[in-house]
Amino acid sequence: MIQAVRSHWPRAALLVALAVLTGCGRAAPPPTTPYPGRPSRYEAPLVGALIDQRVTDQTRAAVSREGASYGQCLAQLSASRVTFSPVPNRTNSAVCGLKEGGVLGPDMGTVARMAPGDVEMTCQTALALSIWRRQVLEPAAREILGSDVVQIDHFGAYACRNVNNGGVSNRVSAHAQAAAFDFSGVRLRDGRRITVLADWNGDGPGGAAGGRFMRRIRDDACRIFGTTLSPDYNAVHRDHLHLEATNTQFCR
């Protein structure tokens, strides 16, 4: 009997080894990359993620630095619970398309939602916009208007066109690469709607407070975005703030 058991030892050891190699003991294969050249995992244990930090004079440079790396940009968004779904790079024309972008969905760290929702833009634009809404837009509404923002109204991000909607300029707009966002106003929990068009000069539904609110969020946007354009710039921007997440520096 003892001899019989001993005779099976070599075969049993072989079976165990095969089980380890082919079964549960095998190391998991590396995750597949959904799009060539793009990271498939972008969650990172970031401490003090950029979106959760107060805006300073160094924020714009930090956005440019973190946004320059697609993987790091995605990690920043993920660490702050901002929903952002990567999409493949695409070229729509010689000057229009989207690179290192995705669809910006709900920010799970706040109640305010975009209208329309699920906006396609570059990751760097999503990063800058998420900082602005959390650290500027929403706190300013509570402080100046006395109510929470529940909806952020906008005119979108991607548009294959020149600046000023193709007016007298032949220069390609940042919208052609989905690197700019046009903000039009907010809806508050108390039911008021505050818009750039009606409230910029302080004579709309928000009164003088509405004008102060608009200028506050414009001025602080200049510390986050490379280019910020308002009704003070020209008539084309009378109804929106143009927020451009590029490595430029212009504010008006």
QUIRAKA-V371374 format. One record per residue. N is the residue number from 1. RES is the residue in one letter. SS is DSSP state (@ for helix, = for strand, . for the rest). PSI is psi in radians with two decimals (999 if undefined). D_CENTER is the distance of its C-alpha to the mean C-alpha in whole Angstrom. Layout:
N|RES|SS|PSI|D_CENTER / N|RES|SS|PSI|D_CENTER
//
This chain:
1|M|.|-0.87|71 / 2|I|@|-0.74|69 / 3|Q|@|-0.64|70 / 4|A|@|-0.75|68 / 5|V|@|-0.79|65 / 6|R|@|-0.58|65 / 7|S|@|-0.34|65 / 8|H|.|-0.11|62 / 9|W|@|-0.85|60 / 10|P|@|-0.73|59 / 11|R|@|-0.69|58 / 12|A|@|-0.74|56 / 13|A|@|-0.67|54 / 14|L|@|-0.72|53 / 15|L|@|-0.72|52 / 16|V|@|-0.76|50 / 17|A|@|-0.73|48 / 18|L|@|-0.65|47 / 19|A|@|-0.70|46 / 20|V|@|-0.72|43 / 21|L|@|-0.56|43 / 22|T|@|-0.17|42 / 23|G|.|-2.37|41 / 24|C|.|-0.41|39 / 25|G|.|-0.10|40 / 26|R|.|2.43|38 / 27|A|.|2.48|35 / 28|A|.|2.44|31 / 29|P|.|2.68|30 / 30|P|.|2.58|27 / 31|P|.|2.54|24 / 32|T|.|2.62|24 / 33|T|.|2.12|21 / 34|P|.|-0.59|20 / 35|Y|.|2.40|19 / 36|P|.|2.33|21 / 37|G|.|0.09|20 / 38|R|.|2.51|17 / 39|P|.|2.44|17 / 40|S|.|-0.37|18 / 41|R|.|2.23|17 / 42|Y|.|0.16|14 / 43|E|.|2.42|15 / 44|A|.|2.50|16 / 45|P|.|1.06|18 / 46|L|.|2.40|16 / 47|V|.|2.20|18 / 48|G|.|0.90|17 / 49|A|.|2.61|13 / 50|L|@|-0.66|12 / 51|I|@|-0.45|10 / 52|D|@|0.12|13 / 53|Q|.|2.55|15 / 54|R|.|2.59|17 / 55|V|.|2.33|16 / 56|T|.|-3.10|19 / 57|D|.|-0.13|20 / 58|Q|.|-0.04|18 / 59|T|@|-0.75|15 / 60|R|@|-0.74|14 / 61|A|@|-0.65|16 / 62|A|@|-0.67|14 / 63|V|@|-0.75|11 / 64|S|@|-0.71|13 / 65|R|@|-0.89|15 / 66|E|@|-0.58|12 / 67|G|@|-0.32|10 / 68|A|.|-0.43|13 / 69|S|.|2.03|14 / 70|Y|@|-0.77|12 / 71|G|@|-0.75|13 / 72|Q|@|-0.65|12 / 73|C|@|-0.80|9 / 74|L|@|-0.66|9 / 75|A|@|-0.68|11 / 76|Q|@|-0.79|9 / 77|L|@|-0.80|7 / 78|S|@|-0.72|10 / 79|A|@|-0.46|12 / 80|S|.|0.22|11 / 81|R|.|0.67|11 / 82|V|=|2.18|7 / 83|T|=|2.10|8 / 84|F|=|2.04|7 / 85|S|=|1.94|10 / 86|P|=|2.57|11 / 87|V|.|2.77|13 / 88|P|.|2.59|16 / 89|N|.|2.55|16 / 90|R|=|2.68|18 / 91|T|=|2.07|21 / 92|N|.|-0.46|22 / 93|S|.|-3.00|24 / 94|A|.|-0.46|25 / 95|V|.|-0.07|22 / 96|C|.|2.49|20 / 97|G|=|-2.92|17 / 98|L|=|2.25|14 / 99|K|.|2.37|14 / 100|E|.|0.92|12 / 101|G|=|-2.99|9 / 102|G|=|-2.95|9 / 103|V|=|2.08|8 / 104|L|=|2.05|6 / 105|G|=|-2.68|9 / 106|P|=|2.54|10 / 107|D|=|1.95|9 / 108|M|.|-0.05|12 / 109|G|.|0.10|13 / 110|T|.|2.87|14 / 111|V|.|-0.32|16 / 112|A|.|2.39|14 / 113|R|=|2.62|13 / 114|M|=|2.55|12 / 115|A|=|1.97|15 / 116|P|.|2.75|15 / 117|G|.|3.07|12 / 118|D|.|1.23|11 / 119|V|=|2.31|9 / 120|E|=|2.28|9 / 121|M|=|3.02|8 / 122|T|=|2.75|7 / 123|C|@|-0.68|6 / 124|Q|@|-0.65|7 / 125|T|@|-0.75|5 / 126|A|@|-0.67|2 / 127|L|@|-0.87|4 / 128|A|@|-0.74|6 / 129|L|@|-0.67|6 / 130|S|@|-0.66|5 / 131|I|@|-0.82|8 / 132|W|@|-0.77|10 / 133|R|@|-0.67|10 / 134|R|@|-0.73|12 / 135|Q|@|-0.25|14 / 136|V|@|-1.13|15 / 137|L|@|-0.96|15 / 138|E|@|-0.77|16 / 139|P|@|-0.66|18 / 140|A|@|-0.65|20 / 141|A|@|-0.74|20 / 142|R|@|-0.74|22 / 143|E|@|-0.81|24 / 144|I|@|-0.68|25 / 145|L|@|-0.21|25 / 146|G|.|0.44|26 / 147|S|.|2.73|24 / 148|D|.|2.59|21 / 149|V|=|2.25|18 / 150|V|=|-0.29|18 / 151|Q|=|2.42|16 / 152|I|=|2.00|14 / 153|D|=|2.51|15 / 154|H|=|2.96|14 / 155|F|=|0.18|16 / 156|G|=|-3.06|13 / 157|A|.|-0.94|11 / 158|Y|.|2.29|13 / 159|A|.|2.12|17 / 160|C|.|1.60|20 / 161|R|.|3.01|22 / 162|N|=|3.02|23 / 163|V|@|2.74|22 / 164|N|@|0.58|24 / 165|N|@|0.58|24 / 166|G|@|0.28|26 / 167|G|.|-1.84|29 / 168|V|.|0.09|31 / 169|S|.|2.51|28 / 170|N|.|0.11|28 / 171|R|.|2.34|25 / 172|V|=|2.37|22 / 173|S|.|2.65|19 / 174|A|@|-0.36|15 / 175|H|@|-0.44|15 / 176|A|@|-0.33|17 / 177|Q|@|0.27|14 / 178|A|.|0.61|11 / 179|A|.|0.30|10 / 180|A|=|2.69|11 / 181|F|=|2.32|10 / 182|D|=|1.87|14 / 183|F|=|2.29|14 / 184|S|=|-0.42|17 / 185|G|=|-3.06|18 / 186|V|=|2.74|18 / 187|R|=|2.32|20 / 188|L|=|2.80|22 / 189|R|.|-0.53|23 / 190|D|.|0.07|27 / 191|G|.|-0.24|26 / 192|R|.|2.59|26 / 193|R|=|2.11|24 / 194|I|=|2.14|23 / 195|T|=|2.73|22 / 196|V|@|-0.76|22 / 197|L|@|-0.80|25 / 198|A|@|-0.51|27 / 199|D|@|-0.01|26 / 200|W|.|-0.70|25 / 201|N|.|0.14|29 / 202|G|.|0.27|29 / 203|D|.|0.39|32 / 204|G|.|-2.82|30 / 205|P|.|-0.49|29 / 206|G|.|-0.12|28 / 207|G|@|-2.70|31 / 208|A|@|-0.60|31 / 209|A|@|-0.61|28 / 210|G|@|-0.69|26 / 211|G|@|-0.71|26 / 212|R|@|-0.69|26 / 213|F|@|-0.82|22 / 214|M|@|-0.74|21 / 215|R|@|-0.58|22 / 216|R|@|-0.84|21 / 217|I|@|-0.48|17 / 218|R|@|-0.83|18 / 219|D|@|-0.72|20 / 220|D|@|-0.46|17 / 221|A|@|-0.54|14 / 222|C|.|-0.31|17 / 223|R|.|-0.08|16 / 224|I|.|-0.80|12 / 225|F|.|2.66|12 / 226|G|.|-0.70|15 / 227|T|=|2.27|16 / 228|T|=|2.12|16 / 229|L|=|2.41|19 / 230|S|.|-3.08|21 / 231|P|.|-0.35|24 / 232|D|.|-0.28|26 / 233|Y|.|-1.02|25 / 234|N|.|3.05|27 / 235|A|@|-0.44|27 / 236|V|@|-0.53|25 / 237|H|@|0.42|22 / 238|R|.|-0.36|24 / 239|D|.|0.19|22 / 240|H|.|2.84|19 / 241|L|=|2.21|17 / 242|H|=|1.99|15 / 243|L|=|1.92|12 / 244|E|=|2.03|12 / 245|A|.|1.20|10 / 246|T|.|2.94|13 / 247|N|.|1.08|16 / 248|T|.|-3.06|18 / 249|Q|.|1.57|19 / 250|F|=|2.28|20 / 251|C|=|2.16|20 / 252|R|.|999|23
//
